[in-house]
Amino acid sequence: MDELRLYRIMLETSGELIWSLDSAGRWTSLNAAGARRIYGRDAGELLGQPFTEVVAPELRERDYALFRRVLEGQSLSEHETRHLRSDGNVVDLSFNAVALRDAEGRLIGAAGTARDIGERKRAAAALHESVEKLRLAVEAADLRATLEAAVTRGDPAVRFLAYHDSLTGLPNRRLLDDRLAQAIPLAQRRDRKLAVLLIDLDDFKLVNDSLGHRAGDAALREVAQRLAACVRKADTLARHGGDEFVIVSDVQAEEDCRLIAEKVLRTLAQALSIDGRPVALAGSIGISLFPADAGDGDALLRNADVAMYRAKQRGRNQYEFYSR
């Protein structure tokens, strides 16, 4: 059997998706077995279609921005995303991608592989749920302390828990949405800009994996305190979930955003001490502005998320403004 025929057999029977796209983001090739396994469709049905049509709607803008980065010559490794199957279900995938060039070296598209990581993620989620239940039981004392602090401040305990993160005491996503809804019309009346900075801690999972969840929570509490020192009283600092934080600030110009972002990066660069052990952290920051980038809070947060992923793709520990 010649090598070319062997290669074709391996290509068509591989359970992984082996694919290529043109410069417009349209599928130009998919191996038959991979397309059937992942999408439940024949490869021919997808050829010529934009790849974004099978991306989960909430991730399309982010993934298209990453695709454009690949077309600029960057490679993509183990990028996790979610695609739609023909039966309406979703599948979690991990993508690798590189740019394709013609004989003259011009960028003409992208190619790579993708594999289904759903089973792995479900196993990890089940393990996390078990660990989380144990952690919540152990940390009940911390929650009671949060409640006592709320009562001391005169806040009704139930209202505090509804609008604040129990770990850090910062506003949660619900209160963040409310603050954004109030800040946008106020910025309009004052003819000011409103900046949303989404901060994601780089490689924070390594802290949990190496030191444990209790140490990870202690690190998040310390980060929250440090970030609070970076903002003005009129600003909003919220925990967006996991290892993500959001700053909402009334600004006059982009330069004000740069000053905030640089201050945050300097603050995060200072090593933490958790249980007597030094912990090094860094962050990637995405920035979106009202009214230039979006007209409502949800869109501002989505655009800041896109910009944050671009900052990570550029090498992390930096900030990036949203751009279309």
N, C-alpha and C positions, 0 to 999 in steps of 0.2 A: 504494500500500500504506500503510495507516494505521500510526501509530507503535506502537500497542499490539500489532498483529500482528507487526510487525517485531521488537519486543522479545521476543515469545514465540518466534519463530524463532531469534533469537540465543541465547536462554536454553536452548532444547532442543538446539541443535546445538553449543554450546560444548564444547570438549575439557576445559575446567576444570570442576571440580565446583562447582556453585552450590547452596547448601543453606540450610536453616533448621531450628532445633530449638525445641521448646517448653521451658517452665521445668523440666521433669523430665528434659530431655536426650534426648527422643525425636525422631526425624526427622519433620519436618512437610512438607518438600519437598526434592527433589533433581532436578536436570535430567537428562533421560534419557541424553543422550550422555555426560555426566560420570560417571554411575553405571555405565554399561556399560564405559567405558574404564578407570575406576579399580578398580571392584569386580567387574567381569564379571557384573553382575546387573542386572535391571530395577529401576528406581527404586521401583516399587510394592512390591517385596519388602522394601524397607527401611523404608518409611513406617510409623510407629508403633512402631518398634523403638528401644531405647536405643542411642545412638551408640557407647557403650563396647563393644558386642558386636563391632564391627569393629576396635577398637583392639588392637594387640598386647598380650597379657596383662601383660607387664612394665611397660607404660606406662599402663595403664588408670587407676590411682589418681592418677598425676600429671596426666593429661589431664583427668580429672573435676574435680580441684581447680582447674585453670585455667579450665574451663567455668564453675564456680561464681564465679570472679573476674569473668568476662565478664558474668554475670548481675547482678553488683554494679555494673556500669556501666563496667568497664574494657574496653579494646579489646585485641585480640591481633593481632600483626603478624609474619608470616614464622615462625610457630611450626612447628618441624620435628617430625614424629612418624612413626609406622609403623602402617599398617592392614593388615587381612587381606582377601585376595581370595577369591572363591568357590572357586577351585581350590586353596586352601591356601597359596598363595604370599603374600609380603608386598610392600607397595608403600610407598616413602618419599614422604611428602607434606609440603607447606608450607601451613599454614592461616593465613587472615586471618579475624577474627571481630569483630563488634560486637553490642551488646545490642539487642534489639527491644523497643519500647514500644507500648502501646496508645494510643488517642486521649487518655486521661487522663494519659499519661506514665508508667504503671506498667510495670515490666519484665516481659515475658511470654515471653522466650526469647532466642535468638541467631541470627544469620545471617552468612553470609560466603562465601568461596570457598576452594578448595583446588586445588593443582596437583601433578602427579607430578614429583618431582625426582630420581627414581631414576637416570636417565641422567647427570644432572649430578653426582650423588654418586659414581657409578661412575667417571666421568672424573677426578674429584678424587682418588678413592682410588688410581687407577692412577698419577696424577702423584705423589701422596704416597709411594707405594711406591717409585717410582724415586728420588725425593729421599732417602727414608729409607735406601735401600741405600747411596747415596753417603755420607750422613751417618754411617752406622754404620761404613763403611770408614774415613772420616776420623777418627772418634772412637775407633778401636781403642786408641789410646794412653791415653785416659781410662779405658777399661775395665781395661787392664792396671794402671793406677794404683789402681783400686778393689780389684783382686785383691791387689795388694801391701799395701794398707792392711789388708785382711782377714787376710792372713798375719801382718803385724806385730802385730795384736791377738790372734793365736793362734786365730782362727777357721778351720776347714777351708774352703778356697776354694769348693768346690762347694756346701757348706751355705749359705755367705754369699750366693751368687748365687741360690740357690733361694728365699731368704726376704727378700731385700733388692732395692731398686730400684737398678739399676746407675748411673743418672744422679745421684741425690741421696744414695744410701747409706742412705735411710730404709727401714723395714719396707715390704714390698710387700703386695698384697691377701691373699696367702696367709698371711703372718705376722699381718696384721691380724685375719683370721678366727680364727686360733689364739688371739691375745691376747683377743679378745672372748669366745671360748668359755671362757677361764679367768676373765675378769673378772666375768662375769655371776653364776656361783655364789658367787664371793667376795663380791660386793655383796649377794647374798641372805643369806649367813651374817652379814654385818656390819650388815644392815638399812640399807644405804646406797643411794643412787641412782647410776646409771651414765649419764654423758652422752656422746653421740656427736655431734660437730660436723663436718659436711661443708662444706668450704671450696672454693668454685669461683672461680677468678680471673676477674674480669669482663673481657670483650673481649680475652682473652689472644691470640686469633688475630691481632689487629692487630699484636702484637709480632713474631710469626713472619713475617707478611706484609710488614711494613715494614723489619725489621732482619735477617730470616733465621733459620733454625732454630738455628744455633750461638748467636746472641744470645738466642733464646728459651730454649735449654737453660741458658745462663749465668744467665738471670733465674730459672728454676726452681730452680737450685742455691742462689741467693741467697735466694729465698723460703723454701726448706727450712730454711736456717740461721736465718733470722729467726723462723720459726714455732717452731723448736726452743727459742728463747729465751723463748717465751711459755708453755711448758708445764713442769710439774714432772717430776722424775726418774721418779716413779711412773706418769706418764701415758704413753700411746702416741701417737706422731705417725707417720703413715704416708702414703705417696703412693698415692692411690687409683687413679691412672691419669691420663694427660694433664695437665691443669692443675688437678686436684682433689687435695685433701689431707684427711685425717681425723685428728681428735683424739679419743681416748677417755680420759675422766677420771672418777675417783671423786669424787662431789660430795655435799654435804648438802642443797642447795636450788637452785632455779632461779637465784637470785641469783649463785651461783658460776659458772653457765654464762654469765650476762650479763657477768661480769667477764672471763672468758676470751675471749668473742667480741669484746668492746670492745677488749681488748688486741690481739687479732689484727688488727682493722680499723685500729687506730692504727698498728700495725707495717707493714701493707701500704700505708698511705697515704704512707709515707716513700718518696720517689722513689729508684729504683735507678740506678746508674751502670753501663751496659754498654758496653764498648769506648769509654769516654769520653763516652757519650751518655746523657742522663737518660731514664729510662723510668718513667712513672707507672702504677701498678697500683692495683687495688681488688679487693674480694672480696665475694661473697654467701655467707652462712653459714646452713645449716639445722641445727637442733638437735632431737634426739629423746632421750627419757629412758627408762631402764629403772627400775622396771617399768611406769610409767604408760602409755607409748606402745607398747611391744612387749616380748616375752619372750625373743627370740633375736637373735643378731647380724645375720642377714640382714634381718630386719624392722626393726631399729633403723636400719640403713643405708638401707633403702628409704624409711623415714619421714623420715629426715634429708634425703634427696634431694628428697622432696616439699616439705619446708619450705624447702629452698634455692631451689627454683624459685619458690616464693611470694615469697621475698625479692627475687629478680630481677624478678618482676612488679611489686613495689612500688617499684622504682626502682634496685635494686642498691646495692652498698656498704652493706649492712646485714644484720642477722640476723633470723631468724624461728624461733619454736618450732613444732614439729609440732602440729597440731590436727586432729581428725577433722571 
